[in-house]
Amino acid sequence: MSMTTGNRKYRIHFADYAVAENERLYNAMAREGWALQKRGVWLDSFVREKGPEKIYRVELAFKGTFDRKMAPDDRLSLYKGKGWKLVASGGLTAVFAAPQGTEAPKLGPFGEKQAETKRVVKKEYHFSLLSVPLFLLVFFVLPFGGGGYGQNLLAAWFTSVQRLWTEATALCLLEIALLVAVLTNRIYCCVRMGQLNRRLQREGTVERQVHRSTLHYRRGMTLIAAICLVCLAGVGVQAAGHQTYPMPLESDGPYVTLAQMGWEGERTVNSVNGEESRVETWRSLRARCYSTFEEIETGTDTSWLYQYIYVFGSGEAARSYVPVLMNLSLFAGGEDGYEEVQAEGFDLAWRSHLGLEYIVVKDNTVCYAIYSDPGLYSAQREPQKDYLSALAKSIDG
């Protein structure tokens, strides 16, 4: 992958362990008239250069034992003696250049001055081994957005993943693609660093032949990068379709307003988080999603309602999402906190033992609601308004 701006070109280089691959890259660029100017963390910078074609040579070089340009003293002298010049360095890589046809110095095994380089290569190899489980741990924590109350950690994580898969499918796919990319890179790095480490410890030299796996690795990473871009485009499309607006007096979707339930009063702001009555709607690859909040003052009391509605492509998908919503329930804390009830207009319905939460299924639509009714705090502990009847009419409408 490269980018050209005027008389300057940028290319992603190979990692430090790929000595032969980096040499081939720089020599190929030289044949096209590009001279290496700087080796960065990820990118190399090249400039247009006229004159005799150059040839490049790459050496492993540890910063702590080299001069300020990261070249080992004895090897720097050998290269200078043959007419080579240190042109760039970065990480464990030092790059020398000379006119085409210049003889490369004959270097023996790494000596005492390169002992630190061998030590650092071994350290990098051990780090690459450790990085694989670390990235897996990050992936484990990343989608964990709460929920799964009362579940063990693994079950709660799986519940969070199911919610992410439903509400943000493209984002979930992007995370999976990125995980595959990172793991592929880390595992490949482990293999190559292990080979380099063993060769340095055994022979004290680096491999000057391009590794046979390089082409397959680059092709695989290119394919994964393309998949990531497609997933990222999907995330952008979903974000562009995300809408948030003040809740109307009458619902414009498969949800219900407190006014439709018969409540009269003035809408207020949530005293805990300052949230105002609103409707959010978006489309994922799995479902059309709605999230609503409304709160009103009814004389001396306050009533509020949260709703999360998912319109799936099939009734089976809607029913299969019920256990997820139960495990995500704030107060019920899982399936044991609910009891099934009969509700006209719905295929299935559940109410929490506390009376605050409802989960209902109708055709391909499933809804989870938290409804605070002043009647729940009276001696009778029964709601004054029937939420389910109002919701059934709204969904039918």
ZIPEHU-V910276 format. One record per pair of residues at least 12 apart in sequence whose C-alpha atoms are under 10 Angstrom apart, sorted by the first residue. I is the first residue (numbers start at 1). J is the second residue. Records with the same first field share a line. If there is no record, write none. Layout:
# ZIPEHU-V910276
I=J + J
This chain:
# ZIPEHU-V910276
1=13 + 43 + 222
2=43 + 44 + 45
3=45
4=45 + 46 + 47
5=47
6=47 + 48
7=34 + 46 + 47 + 48 + 49
8=34 + 35 + 36 + 37 + 45 + 46 + 47 + 48
9=29 + 34 + 35 + 36 + 37 + 43 + 44 + 45 + 46 + 47 + 48
10=36 + 38 + 39 + 42 + 43 + 44 + 45 + 46 + 47
11=25 + 29 + 39 + 40 + 42 + 43 + 44 + 45 + 46
12=25 + 39 + 40 + 41 + 42 + 43 + 44 + 45
13=25 + 26 + 39 + 40 + 41 + 42 + 43 + 44 + 45
14=42 + 43 + 44 + 214 + 218
15=41 + 42 + 91 + 92 + 93 + 189 + 192 + 193
16=58 + 59 + 60 + 61 + 90 + 91 + 92 + 93 + 94 + 121 + 189 + 192 + 193 + 196
17=60 + 92 + 93 + 121 + 124 + 125 + 189 + 192 + 193 + 194 + 195 + 196 + 197 + 206 + 207
18=58 + 60 + 93 + 189 + 192 + 193 + 196 + 206 + 207 + 208 + 209 + 210 + 211 + 214
19=57 + 58 + 59 + 60 + 92 + 93 + 94 + 95 + 196 + 206 + 207 + 208 + 209 + 210 + 211
20=57 + 58 + 59 + 206 + 207 + 208 + 209 + 210 + 211
21=58 + 208 + 209 + 210 + 211 + 214
22=56 + 57 + 58 + 93 + 95 + 210
23=55 + 56 + 57 + 58 + 59 + 95 + 96 + 208 + 209 + 210
24=55 + 56 + 57 + 58 + 208 + 209 + 210
25=56
26=44 + 46 + 54 + 55 + 56 + 57 + 58 + 95 + 97
27=53 + 54 + 55 + 56 + 57 + 97 + 100
28=55 + 56
29=46 + 47 + 48 + 54 + 55 + 56
30=46 + 48 + 49 + 52 + 53 + 54 + 55 + 56 + 100
31=53 + 54 + 55
32=48 + 49 + 53
33=46 + 47 + 48 + 49 + 50 + 51 + 52 + 53 + 54
34=46 + 47 + 48 + 49 + 50 + 53 + 54
35=47 + 48 + 49 + 50 + 53 + 54 + 55 + 56 + 87 + 97
36=48 + 49 + 54 + 56 + 87 + 88 + 95 + 96 + 97
37=87 + 88 + 89
38=87 + 88 + 89 + 90 + 95
39=87 + 88 + 89 + 90 + 91 + 93 + 94 + 95
40=88 + 89 + 90 + 91
41=90 + 91
42=90
44=88 + 90
45=88
51=99
52=98 + 99 + 100
53=98 + 99 + 100 + 101
54=97 + 98 + 99 + 100 + 101 + 102
55=84 + 96 + 97 + 98 + 99 + 100 + 101 + 102 + 103 + 104
56=84 + 85 + 86 + 87 + 95 + 96 + 97 + 98 + 99 + 100 + 102 + 104
57=79 + 84 + 85 + 86 + 94 + 95 + 96 + 97 + 98 + 104 + 208
58=86 + 88 + 89 + 93 + 94 + 95 + 96 + 97 + 206 + 208
59=71 + 72 + 75 + 76 + 89 + 92 + 93 + 94 + 95 + 96 + 205 + 206
60=72 + 89 + 90 + 91 + 92 + 93 + 94 + 95 + 114 + 117 + 118 + 121 + 205 + 206
61=73 + 75 + 89 + 90 + 91 + 92 + 93 + 94 + 95 + 114 + 116 + 117 + 118 + 120
62=90 + 91 + 92 + 93 + 94 + 113 + 114 + 115 + 116 + 117 + 118 + 119 + 120 + 121
63=89 + 90 + 91 + 92 + 93 + 94 + 116 + 117 + 120
64=116 + 117 + 120
65=113 + 114 + 115 + 116 + 117
66=113 + 114 + 117
69=86 + 87 + 88 + 89 + 90 + 94
70=86 + 88 + 89 + 90 + 91 + 92 + 93 + 94 + 95
71=86 + 88 + 89 + 92 + 93 + 94 + 95 + 96
72=94 + 113 + 114 + 117
73=113 + 114
74=107 + 111 + 113 + 114
75=105 + 106 + 107 + 108 + 110 + 113 + 114
76=94 + 96
77=105
78=104 + 105 + 106 + 107
79=96 + 97 + 98 + 103 + 104 + 105 + 106 + 107
80=96 + 98 + 105
81=105
82=98 + 102 + 103 + 104 + 105 + 106
83=96 + 97 + 98 + 99 + 102 + 103 + 104 + 105
84=96 + 97 + 98 + 99 + 102 + 103 + 104 + 105
85=97 + 98 + 99
86=98
92=117 + 120 + 121
107=205
108=203 + 204 + 205
109=200 + 202 + 203 + 204 + 205 + 206
110=200 + 201 + 203 + 204 + 205 + 206
111=204
114=204
115=200 + 201 + 204
117=200
118=196 + 197 + 198 + 199 + 200 + 201 + 204
119=197 + 200 + 201
120=197
121=193 + 194 + 196 + 197 + 198 + 200 + 201
122=193 + 194 + 196 + 197 + 198 + 200 + 201
123=193 + 197
124=189 + 190 + 193 + 194 + 197
125=189 + 190 + 191 + 192 + 193 + 194 + 195 + 196 + 197
126=190 + 193 + 194 + 197
127=186 + 190 + 193
128=185 + 186 + 187 + 188 + 189 + 190 + 191 + 193 + 194
129=186 + 187 + 189 + 190 + 191 + 193 + 194
130=186 + 190
131=182 + 183 + 186 + 187 + 190
132=182 + 183 + 184 + 185 + 186 + 187 + 190
133=183 + 186
135=179 + 182 + 183 + 186
136=179 + 182 + 183
138=179
139=175 + 176 + 178 + 179
140=154 + 157 + 158 + 161
141=157
142=157 + 160 + 161 + 175
143=157 + 158 + 159 + 160 + 161 + 162 + 163 + 164 + 165 + 172 + 175
144=156 + 157 + 158 + 159 + 160 + 161 + 163 + 164
145=157 + 159 + 160 + 161 + 163 + 164
146=159 + 160 + 328 + 330
147=159 + 160 + 163 + 324 + 325 + 326 + 327 + 328 + 329 + 330 + 333 + 334
148=160 + 324 + 325 + 326 + 327 + 328 + 329 + 330 + 333 + 334
149=326 + 327 + 328 + 329 + 330 + 331 + 332 + 333 + 334
150=327 + 328 + 329 + 332 + 333 + 334 + 335 + 336
151=327 + 328 + 333 + 334
155=327
156=324 + 327 + 328
158=324
159=323 + 324 + 325 + 326 + 327 + 328
160=324 + 327 + 328
161=324
162=321 + 324 + 325
163=321 + 324 + 325 + 328
164=284
165=284 + 285 + 286 + 287
166=283 + 284 + 285 + 286 + 287 + 288 + 289 + 310 + 312 + 321
167=238 + 282 + 283 + 284 + 285 + 286 + 287 + 288 + 289 + 290 + 310
168=234 + 235 + 238 + 239 + 282 + 283 + 284 + 285 + 286 + 287 + 289
169=231 + 234 + 235 + 238 + 283 + 284 + 285 + 286 + 287
170=228 + 230 + 231 + 232 + 233 + 234 + 235 + 236 + 237 + 238 + 284 + 285 + 286
171=231 + 232 + 233 + 234 + 235 + 236 + 238 + 284
172=231 + 235
173=227 + 228 + 230 + 231 + 232 + 234 + 235
174=227 + 228 + 229 + 230 + 231 + 232 + 233 + 234 + 235
175=228 + 231 + 232
176=228 + 231
177=224 + 225 + 226 + 227 + 228 + 229 + 231
178=224 + 225 + 227 + 228 + 231
180=221 + 224
181=220 + 221 + 222 + 223 + 224 + 225 + 227 + 228
182=221
184=217 + 220 + 221 + 224
185=217 + 221
188=213 + 214 + 217
192=211 + 213 + 214
195=207
234=284 + 285
235=284
237=283 + 284
238=282 + 283 + 284 + 285
239=282 + 283 + 284
240=282 + 283
241=281 + 282 + 283 + 284
242=280 + 281 + 282 + 283 + 284 + 289
243=279 + 280 + 281 + 282 + 283 + 290
244=278 + 279 + 280 + 281 + 282 + 290 + 291 + 292
245=277 + 278 + 279 + 280 + 281 + 292
246=276 + 277 + 278 + 279 + 280 + 292 + 293 + 294
247=276 + 277 + 278 + 279 + 280 + 292 + 293 + 294
248=277 + 278 + 279
250=394
251=279 + 391 + 394 + 395 + 397
252=279 + 394 + 395 + 397
253=279 + 281 + 290 + 309 + 394 + 395 + 397
254=289 + 290 + 307 + 308 + 309 + 310 + 311 + 365 + 366 + 367 + 391 + 392 + 393 + 394 + 395 + 396 + 397
255=279 + 290 + 291 + 292 + 306 + 307 + 308 + 309 + 367 + 369 + 390 + 391 + 392 + 393 + 394 + 395
256=292 + 294 + 305 + 307 + 387 + 388 + 389 + 390 + 391 + 392 + 393 + 394 + 395
257=277 + 292 + 293 + 294 + 295 + 304 + 305 + 307 + 387 + 390 + 391 + 394
258=294 + 295 + 296 + 303 + 304 + 305 + 371 + 385 + 387 + 390
259=296 + 390
260=387 + 390 + 391 + 393 + 394
261=384 + 385 + 386 + 387 + 388 + 389 + 390 + 391
262=384 + 385 + 386 + 387 + 390
263=296 + 297 + 298 + 303 + 384 + 385
264=296 + 297 + 298 + 299
265=295 + 296 + 297 + 298 + 299 + 301 + 302 + 303
266=295 + 296 + 297 + 298 + 299 + 302
267=294 + 295 + 296 + 297 + 298 + 302 + 303 + 304
268=294 + 295 + 296 + 297 + 302 + 303 + 304
269=294 + 295 + 296 + 297
270=293 + 294 + 295 + 296 + 304
271=295
275=293 + 294 + 295
276=293 + 294 + 295
277=292 + 293 + 294 + 295 + 296 + 304 + 305 + 306
278=291 + 292 + 293 + 294 + 295 + 306
279=291 + 292 + 293 + 294 + 307
280=292 + 293 + 308
281=308 + 309 + 310
283=310 + 311
284=312
285=312 + 313
286=310 + 311 + 312 + 313 + 317
287=309 + 310 + 311 + 312 + 313 + 314 + 317 + 318 + 364 + 365
288=309 + 310 + 311 + 312 + 313 + 365
289=308 + 309 + 310 + 311 + 312 + 365 + 367
290=307 + 308 + 309 + 310 + 311 + 367
291=306 + 307 + 308 + 309 + 310 + 367 + 368 + 369
292=305 + 306 + 307 + 308 + 309 + 369
293=305 + 306 + 307 + 308 + 369 + 370
294=306 + 307 + 371
295=371 + 372
298=374
300=374
301=373 + 374 + 375
302=372 + 373 + 374
303=371 + 372 + 373 + 374 + 375
304=370 + 371 + 372 + 373 + 374
305=356 + 357 + 369 + 370 + 371 + 372 + 373 + 387
306=357 + 368 + 369 + 370 + 371 + 372
307=357 + 358 + 359 + 367 + 368 + 369 + 370 + 371
308=325 + 359 + 366 + 367 + 368 + 369 + 370
309=359 + 360 + 361 + 365 + 366 + 367 + 368 + 369
310=361 + 364 + 365 + 366 + 367 + 368
311=361 + 362 + 363 + 364 + 365 + 366 + 367
312=363 + 364 + 365 + 366
313=363 + 364 + 365
314=363 + 364 + 365
315=347 + 361 + 362 + 363 + 364 + 365 + 366
316=363 + 364 + 365
317=363 + 364 + 365 + 366
318=360 + 361 + 362 + 363 + 364 + 365 + 366 + 367
319=347 + 348 + 360 + 361 + 362 + 363 + 364 + 365 + 366
320=366
321=361 + 366 + 367
322=335 + 348 + 349 + 350 + 359 + 360 + 361 + 366 + 367 + 368
323=335 + 359
325=358 + 359 + 366 + 367 + 368 + 369
326=338 + 350 + 352 + 357 + 358 + 359 + 368
328=368
329=352 + 357 + 358 + 359 + 368 + 369 + 370
330=356 + 357 + 370
331=352 + 353 + 354 + 355 + 356 + 357 + 370
332=351 + 352 + 353 + 354 + 355 + 356 + 357 + 358
333=352
334=352
335=350 + 352
336=352 + 353
337=350 + 351 + 352 + 353 + 354 + 357
338=350 + 351 + 352 + 353 + 354 + 355 + 357 + 358 + 359
339=351 + 352 + 353 + 355 + 358
340=352 + 358 + 359 + 360
341=358 + 360
343=360 + 388 + 389 + 392
344=388 + 389 + 392
345=360 + 361 + 362 + 388 + 389 + 391 + 392 + 393 + 395 + 396
346=360 + 361 + 362 + 363 + 365 + 366 + 388 + 389 + 391 + 392 + 395
347=360 + 361 + 362 + 363
348=360 + 361 + 362 + 363 + 366
349=361 + 362 + 366 + 367 + 388
350=368
351=368 + 369
352=370
354=376 + 381
355=370 + 371 + 372 + 373 + 376 + 381 + 382 + 383
356=369 + 370 + 371 + 372 + 373 + 376 + 383
357=369 + 370 + 371 + 372
358=370 + 371 + 387 + 388
359=388
360=388 + 391 + 392
361=392
362=392 + 395 + 396
365=395
367=391
369=387 + 388
371=383 + 387
373=385 + 386 + 387
